Amino acid sequence: MNKYLEAIQKNIKPIMKRWIWLFFRGVFILIRKGLVLIQILAVLFYATGKVNWAPTENWVIDQLAHKESTNEQLNMPYNDQLRVDITDTKAYKKEKYLIFKTNIKNTVQLIALKVRYPGSVPNHSLSSINKEISQKSKFKNLSVELEDNQAADTKIASSDWEIMKNNLKDGFHALKDMLTVRIMTEDGKPMIVQVVNNKPVVAKYESSDNVLRWGKEIQVASAKYGIDPALIAAVIEQESGGNPLAQSPAGAIGLMQLMPSTAKGLGVNPYDPGQNIDGGTKYLAIQLNRFGSLELALAAYNAGPGNVLNSRYLYISETQNYIRSVSVLANKYQHQLTGTVTKTSSKK
């Protein structure tokens, strides 16, 4: 019996050395090279982050904004009133480029965290919310708490792979928009123009009218829950653009994009615009009460409370871009709502 075992071992050893060991050695080398590549990328990203690229970036954006500025080059019908708005175009391109940079940065940080690369912990502060808006949002101590399965509702990805995939997808989409989109005005009304397959695709640039038509409901929810009406309006524009029929691929519904189980827990009908605004404002107030920070409350509103509690929101680019965008929109609505909302009737 021992002779048979010795013969088997004698034959197996060369196979192990020649094939199996080489296979595992190759796999190990690939993994090692992958880790080295990630380390190189992380070092390069850190080094480039220390350089002030703003002058170069601004120059490139300025060149892009002035390029192809005539109607003929944009394949738009000739119109004396149609003009490229250079200022708004540059602002739009800067925002899209910032989204691209944020998405790439968060993807690299998340990869570095997965391989336990030193210094992979990101800055825990996101875009700061305007102090005036924060101070005006005096939320109440709501006694209503959502059940765990309702509070865990999230409109965006939650796994690390999904986060990285979405970060890259949205980041390069934003880069494409930065390179190709222009803001044009016709009769003083701005619009987004992008040429696709030699044909201009036009979209609305300014959504204030769509949001302010719900001024009465915004004011009622603001008074009820102590949230700045400008903040409510900003969330509505960011979530749905003021469209009460909006529905996301994840199933979020209406003006403030409530998930079905969250709406059920809040006791509102998400398909009714007034109840949707009431429920969305209440949910935001609950998150303010829970986290004590407007920034974290907005992160919870966008990414779900679970992703705030486990700090995963720090790697979700959509959340960081969301907070920054809501802050900018809230500043805009602070001016637009003054003396406007009270005069605006609710048009259904």
C-alpha positions as CSV (number, residue, x, y, z in Angstrom):
1,M,0.0,0.0,0.0
2,N,2.8,2.3,0.9
3,K,4.5,1.6,-2.4
4,Y,1.3,2.8,-4.2
5,L,1.2,6.0,-2.1
6,E,4.9,6.6,-2.8
7,A,4.3,6.2,-6.5
8,I,1.3,8.6,-6.5
9,Q,3.3,11.2,-4.5
10,K,6.2,10.8,-6.9
11,N,4.0,11.5,-9.9
12,I,2.0,14.3,-8.3
13,K,5.0,16.3,-7.1
14,P,6.2,17.2,-10.6
15,I,2.6,18.2,-11.6
16,M,2.3,20.3,-8.5
17,K,5.6,22.1,-9.3
18,R,5.0,22.5,-13.0
19,W,1.3,23.4,-13.3
20,I,-0.5,24.0,-10.0
21,W,2.2,26.0,-8.4
22,L,2.7,28.1,-11.5
23,F,-1.0,28.8,-11.7
24,F,-1.3,30.0,-8.1
25,R,2.0,31.9,-8.5
26,G,0.6,33.7,-11.6
27,V,-2.6,34.5,-9.7
28,F,-0.5,35.9,-6.8
29,I,1.5,38.0,-9.1
30,L,-1.6,39.4,-10.8
31,I,-3.1,40.3,-7.4
32,R,0.2,41.9,-6.3
33,K,0.4,43.9,-9.5
34,G,-3.2,45.0,-9.0
35,L,-2.4,46.2,-5.5
36,V,0.7,48.0,-6.7
37,L,-1.4,49.6,-9.5
38,I,-4.0,50.8,-6.9
39,Q,-1.2,52.1,-4.7
40,I,0.3,54.0,-7.7
41,L,-3.1,55.4,-8.6
42,A,-3.7,56.4,-5.0
43,V,-0.3,58.2,-4.7
44,L,-0.8,59.9,-8.1
45,F,-4.3,61.0,-7.0
46,Y,-3.0,62.3,-3.7
47,A,-0.1,64.2,-5.4
48,T,-2.3,65.8,-8.1
49,G,-4.7,66.8,-5.3
50,K,-2.0,68.9,-3.8
51,V,-1.6,70.9,-7.0
52,N,-3.8,73.9,-7.8
53,W,-5.3,73.0,-11.1
54,A,-8.0,75.7,-10.9
55,P,-6.3,78.1,-13.4
56,T,-5.9,75.4,-16.0
57,E,-9.3,74.0,-15.4
58,N,-10.9,77.4,-15.7
59,W,-9.0,78.1,-19.0
60,V,-10.2,74.8,-20.5
61,I,-13.8,75.4,-19.5
62,D,-13.6,78.9,-20.9
63,Q,-12.3,77.6,-24.2
64,L,-15.1,74.9,-24.3
65,A,-17.8,77.5,-23.5
66,H,-16.7,79.8,-26.4
67,K,-16.3,76.9,-28.9
68,E,-19.0,76.3,-31.5
69,S,-21.0,79.3,-30.3
70,T,-23.0,79.9,-33.5
71,N,-26.4,78.4,-34.3
72,E,-25.1,76.8,-37.5
73,Q,-22.4,74.9,-35.7
74,L,-24.9,73.8,-33.1
75,N,-27.3,72.6,-35.9
76,M,-30.0,75.0,-34.4
77,P,-32.4,76.8,-36.7
78,Y,-31.5,80.4,-37.2
79,N,-33.1,82.8,-34.8
80,D,-32.1,86.3,-33.9
81,Q,-33.2,85.7,-30.3
82,L,-31.2,82.5,-29.9
83,R,-27.9,83.1,-28.1
84,V,-25.3,81.0,-26.3
85,D,-25.2,82.2,-22.6
86,I,-21.4,82.1,-21.9
87,T,-21.8,82.8,-18.2
88,D,-24.4,80.1,-17.6
89,T,-22.5,77.7,-19.9
90,K,-19.3,78.1,-17.9
91,A,-21.2,77.6,-14.6
92,Y,-22.8,74.5,-16.0
93,K,-19.5,73.0,-17.2
94,K,-17.8,73.8,-13.9
95,E,-20.5,72.0,-12.0
96,K,-20.3,68.9,-14.3
97,Y,-16.5,68.9,-14.0
98,L,-16.8,69.0,-10.2
99,I,-19.2,66.1,-10.3
100,F,-16.7,64.1,-12.4
101,K,-13.8,64.9,-10.0
102,T,-15.9,64.0,-7.0
103,N,-16.9,60.7,-8.5
104,I,-13.4,59.7,-9.4
105,K,-12.0,60.7,-6.0
106,N,-14.7,58.7,-4.1
107,T,-14.1,55.6,-6.3
108,V,-10.3,55.7,-5.7
109,Q,-10.9,56.2,-2.0
110,L,-13.3,53.3,-1.8
111,I,-11.0,51.0,-3.7
112,A,-8.1,52.0,-1.4
113,L,-10.3,51.3,1.6
114,K,-11.1,47.8,0.3
115,V,-7.4,46.9,0.0
116,R,-6.7,48.6,3.3
117,Y,-4.4,51.2,1.8
118,P,-3.0,53.6,4.4
119,G,-4.6,57.0,4.5
120,S,-7.7,55.8,2.6
121,V,-10.2,57.4,5.1
122,P,-11.8,60.4,3.4
123,N,-12.6,63.8,4.8
124,H,-15.8,63.4,6.9
125,S,-17.1,66.8,6.1
126,L,-19.1,67.2,2.9
127,S,-20.2,70.4,1.2
128,S,-21.1,72.8,4.0
129,I,-24.7,74.0,4.1
130,N,-25.4,77.7,4.2
131,K,-25.5,78.7,7.9
132,E,-28.5,80.9,7.4
133,I,-30.5,77.9,6.0
134,S,-29.3,75.6,8.8
135,Q,-30.4,78.1,11.4
136,K,-33.8,78.7,9.9
137,S,-34.5,74.9,9.9
138,K,-35.7,74.6,13.5
139,F,-37.0,71.1,13.4
140,K,-39.4,69.8,16.1
141,N,-38.8,66.8,18.3
142,L,-41.0,64.4,16.4
143,S,-42.2,61.4,18.3
144,V,-42.9,59.4,15.2
145,E,-40.2,56.9,14.4
146,L,-40.1,54.8,11.2
147,E,-39.7,51.1,11.4
148,D,-36.3,49.7,10.6
149,N,-37.3,48.3,7.2
150,Q,-38.9,51.6,6.3
151,A,-36.0,53.8,7.5
152,A,-33.6,51.5,5.6
153,D,-35.3,52.4,2.3
154,T,-32.7,53.8,-0.1
155,K,-33.1,55.3,-3.5
156,I,-29.5,54.6,-4.5
157,A,-26.9,51.8,-4.4
158,S,-25.7,50.3,-1.1
159,S,-23.1,47.7,-1.9
160,D,-19.5,48.8,-2.5
161,W,-19.5,47.4,-6.1
162,E,-22.7,49.2,-6.9
163,I,-21.3,52.5,-5.5
164,M,-18.1,52.2,-7.5
165,K,-20.0,51.3,-10.7
166,N,-22.5,54.2,-10.3
167,N,-19.7,56.6,-9.3
168,L,-17.8,55.9,-12.5
169,K,-21.0,55.8,-14.7
170,D,-22.3,59.1,-13.4
171,G,-18.8,60.7,-13.4
172,F,-18.1,60.0,-17.1
173,H,-21.7,61.0,-18.0
174,A,-21.0,64.3,-16.3
175,L,-17.7,64.6,-18.1
176,K,-19.5,64.1,-21.4
177,D,-22.1,66.8,-20.5
178,M,-19.2,69.1,-19.6
179,L,-17.7,68.7,-23.1
180,T,-20.9,68.8,-25.2
181,V,-23.6,70.9,-23.4
182,R,-24.2,74.6,-23.8
183,I,-26.8,76.9,-22.2
184,M,-28.6,79.0,-24.7
185,T,-31.3,81.6,-24.3
186,E,-34.3,82.3,-26.4
187,D,-36.5,85.3,-25.5
188,G,-34.5,85.5,-22.3
189,K,-35.4,81.9,-21.3
190,P,-32.4,79.6,-20.7
191,M,-32.3,76.0,-22.1
192,I,-29.8,73.1,-22.2
193,V,-28.7,72.3,-25.7
194,Q,-26.7,69.1,-26.6
195,V,-26.0,67.8,-30.1
196,V,-26.7,64.1,-30.4
197,N,-26.2,62.3,-33.7
198,N,-26.0,65.8,-35.4
199,K,-29.4,66.8,-34.0
200,P,-29.9,69.3,-31.1
201,V,-31.5,67.9,-28.0
202,V,-33.1,70.7,-25.9
203,A,-34.1,70.5,-22.2
204,K,-35.4,73.0,-19.7
205,Y,-32.5,74.6,-17.7
206,E,-34.5,76.5,-15.0
207,S,-37.1,74.6,-12.9
208,S,-38.1,77.4,-10.5
209,D,-41.5,77.9,-12.1
210,N,-42.3,74.2,-11.7
211,V,-41.4,74.3,-8.1
212,L,-42.9,77.6,-7.1
213,R,-46.3,76.5,-8.3
214,W,-46.4,74.4,-5.1
215,G,-45.7,77.4,-3.0
216,K,-48.8,77.1,-0.8
217,E,-48.0,73.4,0.1
218,I,-44.4,74.3,0.7
219,Q,-45.4,77.0,3.2
220,V,-47.8,74.8,5.0
221,A,-45.2,72.0,5.4
222,S,-42.6,74.6,6.5
223,A,-44.8,76.0,9.2
224,K,-45.9,72.5,10.4
225,Y,-42.4,71.0,10.7
226,G,-40.2,74.1,11.1
227,I,-38.1,73.5,7.9
228,D,-37.0,76.5,5.9
229,P,-39.3,76.7,2.8
230,A,-36.2,77.5,0.6
231,L,-34.8,74.1,1.7
232,I,-38.0,72.3,0.9
233,A,-38.2,74.0,-2.5
234,A,-34.5,73.0,-3.2
235,V,-35.1,69.4,-2.3
236,I,-38.2,69.3,-4.6
237,E,-36.1,70.7,-7.6
238,Q,-33.2,68.4,-6.9
239,E,-35.5,65.3,-6.5
240,S,-38.1,65.8,-9.3
241,G,-37.7,69.2,-10.9
242,G,-41.2,70.0,-9.6
243,N,-42.8,67.1,-11.5
244,P,-45.5,65.5,-9.3
245,L,-45.6,62.5,-11.7
246,A,-41.8,61.8,-11.4
247,Q,-40.9,58.2,-10.6
248,S,-37.3,56.9,-10.3
249,P,-36.0,53.5,-11.4
250,A,-35.7,52.5,-7.8
251,G,-39.4,53.3,-7.3
252,A,-39.2,56.7,-5.5
253,I,-42.4,58.7,-6.2
254,G,-43.5,62.2,-6.7
255,L,-42.2,65.7,-6.0
256,M,-40.0,64.7,-3.0
257,Q,-39.3,61.2,-4.3
258,L,-40.6,59.2,-1.4
259,M,-40.1,55.4,-1.4
260,P,-43.4,53.5,-1.1
261,S,-42.7,51.9,2.3
262,T,-41.4,55.3,3.7
263,A,-44.5,57.0,2.5
264,K,-46.6,54.3,4.2
265,G,-44.7,54.7,7.4
266,L,-45.3,58.5,7.3
267,G,-49.0,57.9,6.6
268,V,-49.1,59.8,3.3
269,N,-50.2,59.1,-0.2
270,P,-47.1,59.8,-2.3
271,Y,-49.1,60.3,-5.5
272,D,-50.9,63.3,-3.9
273,P,-48.6,66.4,-4.4
274,G,-49.6,68.0,-1.1
275,Q,-49.2,64.8,0.9
276,N,-45.9,64.1,-0.9
277,I,-44.5,67.5,0.2
278,D,-45.9,67.0,3.7
279,G,-44.3,63.5,3.9
280,G,-41.0,64.5,2.4
281,T,-40.7,67.5,4.8
282,K,-41.6,65.3,7.8
283,Y,-39.1,62.7,6.8
284,L,-36.4,65.4,6.5
285,A,-37.3,66.7,9.9
286,I,-37.1,63.2,11.4
287,Q,-33.6,62.8,10.0
288,L,-32.7,66.3,11.4
289,N,-33.9,65.1,14.8
290,R,-32.0,61.8,14.4
291,F,-28.6,63.2,13.3
292,G,-28.7,66.8,14.6
293,S,-27.1,68.0,11.4
294,L,-28.7,69.4,8.2
295,E,-25.8,68.0,6.2
296,L,-26.3,64.5,7.6
297,A,-30.0,64.8,7.3
298,L,-29.7,65.5,3.6
299,A,-27.3,62.6,3.3
300,A,-29.9,60.3,5.0
301,Y,-32.6,61.7,2.7
302,N,-30.6,60.8,-0.4
303,A,-28.7,57.7,0.6
304,G,-30.8,56.3,3.4
305,P,-30.1,56.5,7.2
306,G,-28.3,53.2,7.1
307,N,-25.6,54.5,4.8
308,V,-25.1,57.5,7.1
309,L,-24.9,55.3,10.2
310,N,-22.2,53.1,8.6
311,S,-20.4,56.1,7.0
312,R,-20.8,54.6,3.5
313,Y,-22.3,57.9,2.3
314,L,-18.8,59.3,2.4
315,Y,-18.0,57.3,-0.7
316,I,-21.3,57.8,-2.5
317,S,-20.7,60.6,-5.0
318,E,-24.3,61.2,-5.7
319,T,-24.9,62.0,-2.0
320,Q,-22.0,64.5,-1.9
321,N,-23.1,66.1,-5.2
322,Y,-26.7,66.1,-3.9
323,I,-25.8,68.0,-0.7
324,R,-23.8,70.6,-2.6
325,S,-26.6,71.1,-5.2
326,V,-29.4,71.4,-2.6
327,S,-27.3,74.0,-0.8
328,V,-26.9,76.1,-4.0
329,L,-30.6,75.7,-4.8
330,A,-31.7,76.7,-1.3
331,N,-29.7,79.9,-1.6
332,K,-31.5,80.6,-4.9
333,Y,-35.0,80.0,-3.4
334,Q,-34.3,82.2,-0.4
335,H,-34.4,85.1,-2.9
336,Q,-37.1,83.7,-5.1
337,L,-39.5,82.8,-2.3
338,T,-39.3,86.3,-0.8
339,G,-42.7,87.9,-1.6
340,T,-43.3,85.2,-4.3
341,V,-44.6,82.1,-2.6
342,T,-47.4,84.0,-0.8
343,K,-48.6,85.4,-4.1
344,T,-48.3,82.1,-6.0
345,S,-51.4,80.1,-6.3
346,S,-51.1,76.3,-6.3
347,K,-51.8,75.2,-9.8
348,K,-52.6,71.5,-10.2
